[in-house]
């Protein structure tokens, strides 16, 4: 499968991986050509690893369906290395609980998230790069519990929902219009 149709790239080989500007640029280019407009560069070597570390590179037109990590419960931490996001947490019924403006190099540049909380994001700048850490192991069947009130990725309703999240962000942060 080509990089443009994959959700994640292959983990770099070796016991030491240097996180570099050139690696960020390679992953960023892959996100630009991905149909999902985002891609993950894992640094853990196996889905079975107990700690997953990765770059998550996302473009502003990518829809990340709100989800939570409930069964098994998984904590997550994100630090923005480049760009900006609107980060959301949600009540179980879909109401926005928190809406945060996160920006690389800004006053608020990341989050540490407890398990079981619905969350999602909208990239606000092209080539946004997030360093993400999450408990493993990874099993696609139970890694994420998608929010039942949010449209599935790729559906006709998804772009309108993405725009509604942008509108909520602009309402709460009018200085970012």
KOLKE-823592 format. One record per atom (N, C-alpha, C): chain; residue in one letter; residue number from 0; y, x, z; atom name. Coordinates in steps of 0.2 Angstrom, whole numbers, always signed. Layout:
KOLKE-823592
A, a, NUM, Y, X, Z, CA
...
END
This chain:
KOLKE-823592
A, x, 0, -6, +4, +0, N
A, x, 0, +0, +0, +0, CA
A, x, 0, +6, +5, +0, C
A, x, 1, +11, +3, -4, N
A, x, 1, +17, +7, -5, CA
A, x, 1, +21, +6, +1, C
A, x, 2, +26, +11, +3, N
A, x, 2, +30, +10, +9, CA
A, x, 2, +35, +4, +8, C
A, x, 3, +36, +2, +2, N
A, x, 3, +41, -4, +1, CA
A, x, 3, +37, -10, +3, C
A, x, 4, +31, -10, +4, N
A, x, 4, +27, -17, +6, CA
A, x, 4, +24, -16, +13, C
A, x, 5, +25, -11, +16, N
A, x, 5, +22, -10, +23, CA
A, x, 5, +27, -12, +28, C
A, x, 6, +24, -14, +34, N
A, x, 6, +28, -15, +40, CA
A, x, 6, +30, -9, +44, C
A, x, 7, +25, -4, +43, N
A, x, 7, +26, +2, +47, CA
A, x, 7, +24, +8, +42, C
A, x, 8, +27, +14, +43, N
A, x, 8, +25, +20, +40, CA
A, x, 8, +19, +23, +44, C
A, x, 9, +16, +28, +41, N
A, x, 9, +11, +32, +45, CA
A, x, 9, +15, +37, +50, C
A, x, 10, +12, +37, +56, N
A, x, 10, +14, +42, +61, CA
A, x, 10, +14, +49, +59, C
A, x, 11, +19, +53, +60, N
A, x, 11, +19, +60, +58, CA
A, x, 11, +13, +64, +62, C
A, x, 12, +11, +69, +59, N
A, x, 12, +5, +72, +61, CA
A, x, 12, +8, +77, +67, C
A, x, 13, +3, +80, +71, N
A, x, 13, +5, +85, +75, CA
A, x, 13, +6, +83, +82, C
A, x, 14, +6, +87, +87, N
A, x, 14, +7, +86, +94, CA
A, x, 14, +14, +86, +96, C
A, x, 15, +19, +88, +92, N
A, x, 15, +26, +88, +93, CA
A, x, 15, +29, +86, +87, C
A, x, 16, +33, +80, +87, N
A, x, 16, +37, +78, +82, CA
A, x, 16, +44, +78, +84, C
A, x, 17, +48, +82, +79, N
A, x, 17, +55, +83, +80, CA
A, x, 17, +59, +77, +77, C
A, x, 18, +63, +73, +81, N
A, x, 18, +67, +68, +79, CA
A, x, 18, +73, +71, +76, C
A, x, 19, +74, +70, +69, N
A, x, 19, +79, +73, +66, CA
A, x, 19, +83, +68, +61, C
A, x, 20, +89, +71, +59, N
A, x, 20, +93, +67, +55, CA
A, x, 20, +89, +65, +48, C
A, x, 21, +86, +70, +46, N
A, x, 21, +82, +69, +39, CA
A, x, 21, +76, +64, +40, C
A, x, 22, +73, +64, +46, N
A, x, 22, +68, +59, +47, CA
A, x, 22, +71, +52, +47, C
A, x, 23, +77, +51, +51, N
A, x, 23, +80, +45, +51, CA
A, x, 23, +82, +43, +44, C
A, x, 24, +84, +47, +40, N
A, x, 24, +86, +46, +33, CA
A, x, 24, +80, +43, +29, C
A, x, 25, +75, +47, +30, N
A, x, 25, +69, +45, +26, CA
A, x, 25, +67, +37, +28, C
A, x, 26, +67, +36, +34, N
A, x, 26, +65, +29, +37, CA
A, x, 26, +70, +24, +35, C
A, x, 27, +76, +26, +35, N
A, x, 27, +81, +21, +33, CA
A, x, 27, +81, +20, +25, C
A, x, 28, +79, +24, +21, N
A, x, 28, +78, +23, +14, CA
A, x, 28, +72, +18, +13, C
A, x, 29, +67, +19, +17, N
A, x, 29, +61, +15, +17, CA
A, x, 29, +63, +7, +19, C
A, x, 30, +67, +7, +24, N
A, x, 30, +70, +0, +26, CA
A, x, 30, +74, -3, +20, C
A, x, 31, +77, +0, +17, N
A, x, 31, +82, -2, +11, CA
A, x, 31, +77, -5, +6, C
A, x, 32, +72, -2, +4, N
A, x, 32, +67, -5, -1, CA
A, x, 32, +62, -9, +1, C
A, x, 33, +61, -11, +8, N
A, x, 33, +56, -15, +10, CA
A, x, 33, +58, -22, +9, C
A, x, 34, +53, -26, +7, N
A, x, 34, +55, -34, +6, CA
A, x, 34, +57, -37, +12, C
A, x, 35, +55, -34, +18, N
A, x, 35, +57, -37, +24, CA
A, x, 35, +64, -34, +26, C
A, x, 36, +66, -29, +23, N
A, x, 36, +73, -26, +24, CA
A, x, 36, +73, -23, +31, C
A, x, 37, +67, -21, +34, N
A, x, 37, +66, -17, +40, CA
A, x, 37, +59, -13, +39, C
A, x, 38, +59, -8, +43, N
A, x, 38, +52, -4, +44, CA
A, x, 38, +52, +0, +50, C
A, x, 39, +46, +1, +52, N
A, x, 39, +45, +5, +59, CA
A, x, 39, +42, +11, +57, C
A, x, 40, +44, +16, +60, N
A, x, 40, +42, +23, +60, CA
A, x, 40, +39, +25, +67, C
A, x, 41, +32, +24, +67, N
A, x, 41, +29, +25, +74, CA
A, x, 41, +28, +33, +75, C
A, x, 42, +28, +34, +82, N
A, x, 42, +27, +41, +84, CA
A, x, 42, +21, +42, +88, C
A, x, 43, +18, +36, +90, N
A, x, 43, +12, +36, +93, CA
A, x, 43, +6, +36, +88, C
A, x, 44, +1, +39, +89, N
A, x, 44, -4, +41, +84, CA
A, x, 44, -9, +35, +83, C
A, x, 45, -10, +30, +87, N
A, x, 45, -15, +25, +87, CA
A, x, 45, -12, +19, +90, C
A, x, 46, -14, +13, +87, N
A, x, 46, -13, +7, +89, CA
A, x, 46, -16, +6, +96, C
A, x, 47, -21, +10, +98, N
A, x, 47, -24, +9, +105, CA
A, x, 47, -20, +13, +110, C
A, x, 48, -15, +17, +108, N
A, x, 48, -11, +21, +113, CA
A, x, 48, -8, +16, +118, C
A, x, 49, -7, +18, +124, N
A, x, 49, -5, +14, +130, CA
A, x, 49, +3, +14, +130, C
A, x, 50, +6, +19, +126, N
A, x, 50, +14, +19, +126, CA
A, x, 50, +15, +19, +118, C
A, x, 51, +19, +15, +116, N
A, x, 51, +21, +15, +109, CA
A, x, 51, +29, +17, +108, C
A, x, 52, +30, +22, +104, N
A, x, 52, +37, +24, +103, CA
A, x, 52, +38, +24, +95, C
A, x, 53, +44, +22, +93, N
A, x, 53, +45, +21, +86, CA
A, x, 53, +53, +21, +85, C
A, x, 54, +54, +22, +78, N
A, x, 54, +61, +20, +76, CA
A, x, 54, +60, +13, +72, C
A, x, 55, +64, +9, +74, N
A, x, 55, +64, +2, +70, CA
A, x, 55, +71, +2, +66, C
A, x, 56, +70, +2, +60, N
A, x, 56, +76, +3, +56, CA
A, x, 56, +77, -4, +52, C
A, x, 57, +83, -7, +53, N
A, x, 57, +84, -14, +51, CA
A, x, 57, +90, -15, +47, C
A, x, 58, +90, -19, +42, N
A, x, 58, +96, -20, +38, CA
A, x, 58, +99, -27, +40, C
A, x, 59, +105, -28, +39, N
A, x, 59, +108, -35, +41, CA
A, x, 59, +105, -41, +38, C
A, x, 60, +102, -41, +33, N
A, x, 60, +99, -47, +30, CA
A, x, 60, +92, -48, +32, C
A, x, 61, +89, -44, +36, N
A, x, 61, +83, -45, +39, CA
A, x, 61, +82, -50, +44, C
A, x, 62, +77, -55, +44, N
A, x, 62, +77, -60, +49, CA
A, x, 62, +71, -58, +54, C
A, x, 63, +73, -57, +60, N
A, x, 63, +68, -55, +65, CA
A, x, 63, +67, -62, +69, C
A, x, 64, +61, -65, +68, N
A, x, 64, +60, -71, +72, CA
A, x, 64, +59, -70, +79, C
A, x, 65, +63, -74, +83, N
A, x, 65, +62, -73, +90, CA
A, x, 65, +55, -74, +93, C
A, x, 66, +53, -70, +98, N
A, x, 66, +47, -69, +100, CA
A, x, 66, +47, -66, +107, C
A, x, 67, +41, -66, +110, N
A, x, 67, +40, -63, +117, CA
A, x, 67, +33, -60, +117, C
A, x, 68, +33, -56, +122, N
A, x, 68, +26, -52, +123, CA
A, x, 68, +24, -54, +130, C
A, x, 69, +19, -59, +129, N
A, x, 69, +17, -63, +135, CA
A, x, 69, +10, -62, +137, C
A, x, 70, +6, -61, +132, N
A, x, 70, -2, -61, +134, CA
A, x, 70, -5, -56, +129, C
A, x, 71, -5, -49, +131, N
A, x, 71, -4, -47, +137, CA
A, x, 71, +4, -45, +138, C
A, x, 72, +6, -46, +144, N
A, x, 72, +14, -45, +146, CA
A, x, 72, +15, -37, +144, C
A, x, 73, +21, -37, +140, N
A, x, 73, +23, -30, +138, CA
A, x, 73, +31, -29, +139, C
A, x, 74, +33, -24, +142, N
A, x, 74, +40, -22, +143, CA
A, x, 74, +42, -18, +137, C
A, x, 75, +48, -19, +135, N
A, x, 75, +51, -15, +130, CA
A, x, 75, +58, -12, +132, C
A, x, 76, +60, -7, +128, N
A, x, 76, +66, -4, +129, CA
A, x, 76, +69, -2, +122, C
A, x, 77, +75, -3, +121, N
A, x, 77, +78, -1, +114, CA
A, x, 77, +84, +3, +116, C
A, x, 78, +85, +8, +112, N
A, x, 78, +92, +12, +112, CA
A, x, 78, +94, +12, +105, C
A, x, 79, +100, +10, +103, N
A, x, 79, +103, +11, +97, CA
A, x, 79, +105, +18, +95, C
A, x, 80, +102, +21, +90, N
A, x, 80, +104, +27, +88, CA
A, x, 80, +110, +27, +82, C
A, x, 81, +110, +22, +79, N
A, x, 81, +115, +21, +73, CA
A, x, 81, +116, +13, +72, C
A, x, 82, +122, +11, +71, N
A, x, 82, +123, +4, +69, CA
A, x, 82, +124, +0, +75, C
A, x, 83, +123, -7, +74, N
A, x, 83, +125, -12, +79, CA
A, x, 83, +120, -18, +78, C
A, x, 84, +119, -21, +84, N
A, x, 84, +115, -27, +84, CA
A, x, 84, +118, -33, +88, C
A, x, 85, +117, -39, +86, N
A, x, 85, +118, -44, +91, CA
A, x, 85, +111, -45, +94, C
A, x, 86, +110, -45, +101, N
A, x, 86, +104, -45, +104, CA
A, x, 86, +104, -52, +108, C
A, x, 87, +99, -56, +107, N
A, x, 87, +98, -62, +110, CA
A, x, 87, +92, -63, +115, C
A, x, 88, +93, -66, +120, N
A, x, 88, +87, -69, +124, CA
A, x, 88, +88, -77, +124, C
A, x, 89, +82, -80, +125, N
A, x, 89, +82, -87, +124, CA
A, x, 89, +78, -90, +129, C
A, x, 90, +80, -96, +131, N
A, x, 90, +76, -101, +136, CA
A, x, 90, +70, -103, +132, C
A, x, 91, +65, -106, +135, N
A, x, 91, +59, -108, +132, CA
A, x, 91, +60, -113, +127, C
A, x, 92, +66, -117, +128, N
A, x, 92, +67, -123, +123, CA
A, x, 92, +72, -121, +117, C
A, x, 93, +73, -114, +117, N
A, x, 93, +77, -111, +111, CA
A, x, 93, +84, -110, +112, C
A, x, 94, +87, -113, +118, N
A, x, 94, +94, -112, +119, CA
A, x, 94, +95, -104, +120, C
A, x, 95, +101, -102, +118, N
A, x, 95, +103, -95, +119, CA
A, x, 95, +104, -94, +126, C
A, x, 96, +101, -89, +129, N
A, x, 96, +102, -87, +136, CA
A, x, 96, +107, -82, +137, C
A, x, 97, +106, -76, +133, N
A, x, 97, +110, -70, +133, CA
A, x, 97, +112, -69, +126, C
A, x, 98, +118, -67, +124, N
A, x, 98, +120, -64, +118, CA
A, x, 98, +124, -58, +119, C
A, x, 99, +121, -52, +117, N
A, x, 99, +124, -46, +119, CA
A, x, 99, +126, -42, +112, C
A, x, 100, +132, -39, +112, N
A, x, 100, +134, -34, +107, CA
A, x, 100, +132, -27, +109, C
A, x, 101, +127, -24, +105, N
A, x, 101, +125, -17, +106, CA
A, x, 101, +127, -13, +101, C
A, x, 102, +129, -7, +102, N
A, x, 102, +132, -3, +97, CA
A, x, 102, +130, +5, +99, C
A, x, 103, +128, +8, +94, N
A, x, 103, +126, +15, +95, CA
A, x, 103, +133, +19, +97, C
A, x, 104, +132, +22, +103, N
A, x, 104, +138, +26, +105, CA
A, x, 104, +143, +22, +109, C
A, x, 105, +142, +15, +109, N
A, x, 105, +146, +11, +113, CA
A, x, 105, +145, +10, +120, C
A, x, 106, +149, +6, +123, N
A, x, 106, +148, +5, +131, CA
A, x, 106, +141, +2, +132, C
A, x, 107, +139, -3, +128, N
A, x, 107, +132, -6, +128, CA
A, x, 107, +128, -4, +122, C
A, x, 108, +123, +0, +123, N
A, x, 108, +120, +3, +117, CA
A, x, 108, +112, +2, +118, C
A, x, 109, +110, -2, +122, N
A, x, 109, +102, -3, +123, CA
A, x, 109, +101, -8, +128, C
A, x, 110, +94, -10, +128, N
A, x, 110, +92, -15, +133, CA
A, x, 110, +85, -12, +136, C
A, x, 111, +83, -15, +142, N
A, x, 111, +77, -14, +144, CA
A, x, 111, +75, -21, +146, C
A, x, 112, +69, -23, +143, N
A, x, 112, +67, -30, +143, CA
A, x, 112, +61, -31, +147, C
A, x, 113, +61, -36, +152, N
A, x, 113, +55, -38, +155, CA
A, x, 113, +50, -42, +151, C
A, x, 114, +44, -42, +152, N
A, x, 114, +39, -46, +148, CA
A, x, 114, +40, -53, +148, C
A, x, 115, +38, -57, +143, N
A, x, 115, +38, -64, +143, CA
A, x, 115, +44, -67, +141, C
A, x, 116, +50, -64, +140, N
A, x, 116, +56, -67, +138, CA
A, x, 116, +57, -67, +131, C
A, x, 117, +58, -73, +128, N
A, x, 117, +60, -74, +121, CA
A, x, 117, +66, -70, +119, C
A, x, 118, +66, -66, +114, N
A, x, 118, +71, -62, +112, CA
A, x, 118, +71, -61, +104, C
A, x, 119, +77, -59, +102, N
A, x, 119, +78, -57, +95, CA
A, x, 119, +84, -54, +94, C
A, x, 120, +85, -52, +87, N
A, x, 120, +91, -48, +86, CA
A, x, 120, +93, -49, +79, C
A, x, 121, +100, -48, +78, N
A, x, 121, +103, -48, +71, CA
A, x, 121, +106, -41, +70, C
A, x, 122, +104, -37, +65, N
A, x, 122, +108, -31, +63, CA
A, x, 122, +115, -33, +61, C
A, x, 123, +120, -30, +63, N
A, x, 123, +127, -31, +62, CA
A, x, 123, +129, -26, +57, C
A, x, 124, +126, -20, +56, N
A, x, 124, +128, -15, +52, CA
A, x, 124, +122, -12, +48, C
A, x, 125, +124, -10, +41, N
A, x, 125, +118, -7, +37, CA
A, x, 125, +115, -1, +41, C
A, x, 126, +109, +0, +39, N
A, x, 126, +105, +6, +42, CA
A, x, 126, +105, +6, +49, C
A, x, 127, +104, +1, +53, N
A, x, 127, +104, +1, +60, CA
A, x, 127, +97, +4, +62, C
A, x, 128, +98, +9, +67, N
A, x, 128, +92, +13, +69, CA
A, x, 128, +91, +12, +76, C
A, x, 129, +85, +9, +78, N
A, x, 129, +84, +8, +85, CA
A, x, 129, +78, +12, +87, C
A, x, 130, +78, +16, +93, N
A, x, 130, +73, +19, +96, CA
A, x, 130, +70, +14, +101, C
A, x, 131, +63, +12, +100, N
A, x, 131, +60, +7, +103, CA
A, x, 131, +54, +10, +107, C
A, x, 132, +53, +8, +113, N
A, x, 132, +47, +10, +117, CA
A, x, 132, +44, +3, +120, C
A, x, 133, +38, +3, +119, N
A, x, 133, +34, -3, +121, CA
A, x, 133, +27, -1, +124, C
A, x, 134, +25, -5, +128, N
A, x, 134, +18, -4, +131, CA
A, x, 134, +13, -6, +125, C
A, x, 135, +8, -2, +124, N
A, x, 135, +2, -3, +120, CA
A, x, 135, -3, -6, +124, C
A, x, 136, -9, -7, +121, N
A, x, 136, -11, -6, +114, CA
A, x, 136, -8, -11, +110, C
A, x, 137, -8, -10, +103, N
A, x, 137, -6, -15, +98, CA
A, x, 137, -11, -19, +95, C
A, x, 138, -11, -25, +96, N
A, x, 138, -16, -30, +92, CA
A, x, 138, -12, -35, +89, C
A, x, 139, -12, -35, +82, N
A, x, 139, -8, -40, +79, CA
A, x, 139, -9, -47, +81, C
A, x, 140, -15, -49, +83, N
A, x, 140, -17, -56, +85, CA
A, x, 140, -13, -58, +91, C
A, x, 141, -11, -54, +95, N
A, x, 141, -8, -56, +102, CA
A, x, 141, -2, -52, +104, C
A, x, 142, +0, -48, +99, N
A, x, 142, +6, -43, +101, CA
A, x, 142, +12, -48, +102, C
A, x, 143, +13, -53, +98, N
A, x, 143, +19, -57, +99, CA
A, x, 143, +17, -64, +99, C
A, x, 144, +21, -68, +103, N
A, x, 144, +21, -75, +103, CA
A, x, 144, +27, -77, +100, C
A, x, 145, +27, -80, +94, N
A, x, 145, +33, -82, +91, CA
A, x, 145, +36, -88, +94, C
A, x, 146, +42, -89, +94, N
A, x, 146, +46, -95, +97, CA
A, x, 146, +44, -101, +92, C
A, x, 147, +41, -106, +95, N
A, x, 147, +40, -112, +91, CA
A, x, 147, +46, -115, +88, C
A, x, 148, +51, -115, +91, N
A, x, 148, +58, -118, +88, CA
A, x, 148, +61, -114, +83, C
A, x, 149, +59, -108, +81, N
A, x, 149, +62, -103, +76, CA
A, x, 149, +58, -103, +70, C
A, x, 150, +61, -104, +64, N
A, x, 150, +57, -104, +58, CA
A, x, 150, +53, -97, +57, C
A, x, 151, +48, -98, +54, N
A, x, 151, +44, -92, +52, CA
A, x, 151, +47, -88, +47, C
A, x, 152, +46, -81, +47, N
A, x, 152, +49, -77, +42, CA
A, x, 152, +47, -79, +35, C
A, x, 153, +51, -78, +31, N
A, x, 153, +49, -80, +24, CA
A, x, 153, +50, -87, +22, C
A, x, 154, +51, -92, +27, N
A, x, 154, +52, -99, +25, CA
A, x, 154, +59, -100, +23, C
A, x, 155, +60, -106, +19, N
A, x, 155, +66, -108, +17, CA
A, x, 155, +71, -109, +23, C
A, x, 156, +69, -111, +29, N
A, x, 156, +73, -112, +34, CA
A, x, 156, +76, -105, +38, C
A, x, 157, +73, -100, +37, N
A, x, 157, +74, -94, +40, CA
A, x, 157, +81, -91, +39, C
A, x, 158, +84, -91, +33, N
A, x, 158, +91, -89, +32, CA
A, x, 158, +96, -93, +35, C
A, x, 159, +95, -99, +36, N
A, x, 159, +100, -104, +39, CA
A, x, 159, +100, -102, +47, C
A, x, 160, +94, -101, +49, N
A, x, 160, +93, -100, +57, CA
A, x, 160, +96, -93, +58, C
A, x, 161, +95, -88, +54, N
A, x, 161, +98, -81, +54, CA
A, x, 161, +106, -82, +54, C
A, x, 162, +108, -86, +50, N
A, x, 162, +116, -87, +50, CA
A, x, 162, +118, -91, +56, C
A, x, 163, +114, -95, +59, N
A, x, 163, +116, -99, +65, CA
A, x, 163, +117, -94, +71, C
A, x, 164, +112, -89, +71, N
A, x, 164, +113, -83, +76, CA
A, x, 164, +119, -79, +75, C
A, x, 165, +121, -78, +69, N
A, x, 165, +127, -74, +67, CA
A, x, 165, +133, -78, +70, C
A, x, 166, +133, -85, +69, N
A, x, 166, +138, -89, +71, CA
A, x, 166, +139, -89, +78, C
A, x, 167, +133, -89, +82, N
A, x, 167, +133, -89, +89, CA
A, x, 167, +136, -83, +92, C
A, x, 168, +134, -77, +89, N
A, x, 168, +137, -71, +90, CA
A, x, 168, +145, -71, +89, C
A, x, 169, +147, -73, +83, N
A, x, 169, +154, -73, +82, CA
A, x, 169, +158, -78, +87, C
A, x, 170, +155, -83, +89, N
A, x, 170, +158, -88, +94, CA
A, x, 170, +159, -84, +100, C
A, x, 171, +154, -80, +102, N
A, x, 171, +155, -77, +109, CA
A, x, 171, +158, -70, +109, C
A, x, 172, +159, -67, +103, N
A, x, 172, +162, -61, +102, CA
A, x, 172, +167, -61, +96, C
A, x, 173, +172, -65, +97, N
A, x, 173, +177, -66, +91, CA
A, x, 173, +180, -60, +88, C
A, x, 174, +180, -55, +92, N
A, x, 174, +183, -49, +90, CA
A, x, 174, +179, -45, +85, C
A, x, 175, +173, -47, +84, N
A, x, 175, +168, -45, +79, CA
A, x, 175, +168, -49, +72, C
A, x, 176, +173, -53, +71, N
A, x, 176, +173, -57, +65, CA
A, x, 176, +173, -53, +59, C
END
